[in-house]
């Protein structure tokens, strides 16, 4: 089903993006690397969590995943063929600093060193994220993100990574989606480490913010030429009805899901009424913390997938006939355009990039030897159109990275949901670009979206 009317239009003029607009793809360490126990790497919370009965839908884990550690050179060549200009990946903390300690592991860093050099040789900008959810298990054993010391350990790890790799990195990203780390990891328990306490989730949220700030200080001092970024996820919320109860609930959900990180980083501190609503006494917030957290960033990375309809009785609902991905997430591109305008209005961050956007789709139709994923293609195009319209409205958008380059390990869902623009056969590890990859490649190479050949819709 086309997700916008544009799919049936054939006469629209192309959407041309500003010169230098960046088209690329994103992945993360645990979801694609494999090699979880080689060259001195110690277990992360995901290595441990995936062994728990019932933690992952299909009982799988990231032991092999896409074998990116072994196959990175071919993977970079594939990105080059597709004409991608940037590759966002993450570093596995326990590869770089085994057990999250203070001892640097050069063998672990060697992999990222080689990866970065191969990307640069192909003219692809490496965009490393220091933390995409794979905390060293040894740090979890000492309290994980509930323990303030984890933020200090993250700064040490940052120093090791930036010292070794920083001469070739133009933008460092501290954290990926700290909301999900704190909420899914410590409140709902659906992600590693699988804890279920609101109070611990609140403590974790502050220590993640602090970790960002402390890490940013190291990046600034060791690599002053580099830009500093953080990647946050945003899920715009709307009340299910106009009732006061639904509107109040929506307000607090918005603060928790969409402002808990951007507000302190943007200099507004924590939303106080919602801190009270969620009974957080803020005892973890020590003097000076908010200054560390609100030091200027150069780029805000935005991960966008869906919106939430909120009702006071906590039953999230969306119109029954709304299009959804295979995980049930509502497909609602206009929420992205609105979000971008709102972020630009509210904060003074100098630049924005879509650092993840994409969809898990059924991938059942095969034509010409590859998956004909018109639904994913339509999804990406509809969201790219929203980015273009935000640019026209003056929002400083510098790029769009699709989630994901590959089908990969989708956390608690295992290998069921397929987000890749490139298919991965997990038996043979063969990579096959899908129709959406061909389309995205043409967009990346021409820096524009055309509407002439819309016979697939
Ligand atoms: C985001 C995560 C990413 C991936 C997508 C589908 O929340 O950052 O790793 O799982 O969702």
Boltz pocket constraint, residues with backbone or C-beta under 6 A from the ligand:
constraints:
  - pocket:
      binder: B
      contacts: [[A, 28], [A, 31], [A, 176], [A, 177], [A, 180], [A, 233], [A, 303], [A, 356], [A, 403], [A, 409], [A, 410], [A, 411], [A, 419]]
      max_distance: 6.0
